[in-house]
Amino acid sequence: LQDLFEVGAAKAILAKHLPDIVDHPQLSMAMGLTLEQIAGFVPDMLKPEILKAIDDDLATISEG
């Protein structure tokens, strides 16, 4: 998560799919985790289809 927040385009993708994540009170505790690890704690928030959409969008910035 930390790595994604350090790249403006990646942070924008997270904000698009998870609008409340940027201001989430527990964000700092999650910075060392992967999205998949976070999904284990909040499966209702990070459903597989959301993770896939984020992954698909992230792939477009790494290709571009």
GROMACS elastic network, one bead per residue, 0.5 to 0.9 nm:
[ bonds ]
;  ai    aj funct       b0    kb
    1     4     6  0.51188   500
    1     5     6  0.62549   500
    1     6     6  0.87564   500
    1    30     6  0.71424   500
    1    31     6  0.50765   500
    1    32     6  0.64355   500
    1    33     6  0.59973   500
    1    34     6  0.56172   500
    1    35     6  0.65459   500
    2     5     6  0.52024   500
    2     6     6  0.64183   500
    2    30     6  0.83103   500
    2    32     6  0.62759   500
    2    33     6  0.79007   500
    2    34     6  0.86389   500
    3     6     6  0.52369   500
    3     7     6  0.69431   500
    3    10     6  0.87256   500
    3    31     6  0.84013   500
    3    32     6  0.89445   500
    4     7     6  0.55505   500
    4     8     6  0.79775   500
    4     9     6  0.84730   500
    4    10     6  0.52686   500
    4    11     6  0.57950   500
    4    14     6  0.81299   500
    5     8     6  0.68526   500
    5     9     6  0.87756   500
    5    10     6  0.65919   500
    5    12     6  0.85872   500
    5    14     6  0.83862   500
    5    31     6  0.86787   500
    6    10     6  0.78624   500
    6    11     6  0.72352   500
    7    10     6  0.52932   500
    7    11     6  0.61045   500
    7    12     6  0.86241   500
    8    11     6  0.51215   500
    8    12     6  0.61942   500
    8    13     6  0.87282   500
    9    12     6  0.50686   500
    9    13     6  0.63542   500
    9    14     6  0.88364   500
    9    58     6  0.83224   500
    9    61     6  0.71990   500
   10    13     6  0.50361   500
   10    14     6  0.63687   500
   10    15     6  0.86607   500
   10    54     6  0.89872   500
   10    57     6  0.84667   500
   10    58     6  0.63606   500
   10    61     6  0.77253   500
   11    14     6  0.50983   500
   11    15     6  0.61873   500
   11    16     6  0.85896   500
   11    22     6  0.84888   500
   12    16     6  0.60827   500
   12    17     6  0.87707   500
   13    17     6  0.63812   500
   13    18     6  0.82785   500
   13    54     6  0.66703   500
   13    57     6  0.68141   500
   13    58     6  0.71774   500
   14    17     6  0.53416   500
   14    18     6  0.55159   500
   14    19     6  0.72689   500
   14    21     6  0.75162   500
   14    22     6  0.82976   500
   14    54     6  0.68990   500
   15    18     6  0.50064   500
   15    20     6  0.71790   500
   15    21     6  0.66323   500
   15    22     6  0.66766   500
   16    19     6  0.57063   500
   16    54     6  0.88415   500
   17    50     6  0.69688   500
   17    51     6  0.88576   500
   17    53     6  0.78655   500
   17    54     6  0.68410   500
   18    21     6  0.55665   500
   18    22     6  0.82021   500
   18    45     6  0.81620   500
   18    46     6  0.84069   500
   18    50     6  0.86318   500
   19    22     6  0.69899   500
   19    23     6  0.85896   500
   20    23     6  0.58798   500
   20    24     6  0.60338   500
   21    25     6  0.86767   500
   21    27     6  0.70096   500
   22    25     6  0.88599   500
   22    27     6  0.73255   500
   23    26     6  0.86458   500
   23    27     6  0.73843   500
   24    27     6  0.53065   500
   24    28     6  0.86161   500
   25    28     6  0.76793   500
   25    29     6  0.89345   500
   26    29     6  0.55127   500
   26    30     6  0.68111   500
   27    30     6  0.52280   500
   27    31     6  0.64813   500
   28    31     6  0.53940   500
   28    32     6  0.83857   500
   29    32     6  0.73015   500
   29    33     6  0.84497   500
   30    33     6  0.53817   500
   30    34     6  0.81355   500
   30    35     6  0.89469   500
   30    38     6  0.70657   500
   31    34     6  0.80213   500
   33    36     6  0.80382   500
   33    37     6  0.59314   500
   33    38     6  0.64798   500
   34    37     6  0.51272   500
   34    38     6  0.63148   500
   34    39     6  0.85888   500
   35    38     6  0.50094   500
   35    39     6  0.60522   500
   35    40     6  0.87777   500
   35    46     6  0.79397   500
   35    51     6  0.75161   500
   36    40     6  0.66224   500
   36    46     6  0.81971   500
   36    51     6  0.77627   500
   37    40     6  0.52992   500
   37    41     6  0.71601   500
   38    41     6  0.53107   500
   38    42     6  0.63544   500
   38    43     6  0.80812   500
   38    46     6  0.76806   500
   39    44     6  0.80021   500
   39    45     6  0.72481   500
   39    47     6  0.70698   500
   39    48     6  0.84841   500
   39    51     6  0.85380   500
   40    43     6  0.56782   500
   40    46     6  0.83649   500
   41    44     6  0.89255   500
   41    46     6  0.89758   500
   42    45     6  0.54103   500
   42    46     6  0.62531   500
   42    47     6  0.85035   500
   43    46     6  0.51663   500
   43    47     6  0.56446   500
   43    48     6  0.84367   500
   44    47     6  0.59332   500
   45    50     6  0.84558   500
   46    49     6  0.80815   500
   46    50     6  0.59854   500
   46    51     6  0.63293   500
   47    50     6  0.53143   500
   47    51     6  0.63559   500
   47    52     6  0.87392   500
   48    51     6  0.50602   500
   48    52     6  0.61449   500
   48    53     6  0.86320   500
   49    52     6  0.50446   500
   49    53     6  0.61726   500
   49    54     6  0.86365   500
   50    53     6  0.50438   500
   50    54     6  0.61719   500
   50    55     6  0.84997   500
   51    54     6  0.51434   500
   51    55     6  0.60864   500
   51    56     6  0.85784   500
   52    56     6  0.60156   500
   52    57     6  0.85393   500
   53    56     6  0.50561   500
   53    57     6  0.61736   500
   53    58     6  0.85355   500
   54    57     6  0.51584   500
   54    58     6  0.60471   500
   54    59     6  0.85598   500
   55    58     6  0.50491   500
   55    59     6  0.61508   500
   55    60     6  0.88812   500
   56    59     6  0.51656   500
   56    60     6  0.67473   500
   57    60     6  0.53068   500
   57    61     6  0.70166   500
   58    61     6  0.54182   500
   58    62     6  0.64727   500
   58    63     6  0.87540   500
   59    62     6  0.51642   500
   59    63     6  0.61247   500
   59    64     6  0.85192   500
   60    63     6  0.51926   500
   60    64     6  0.60282   500
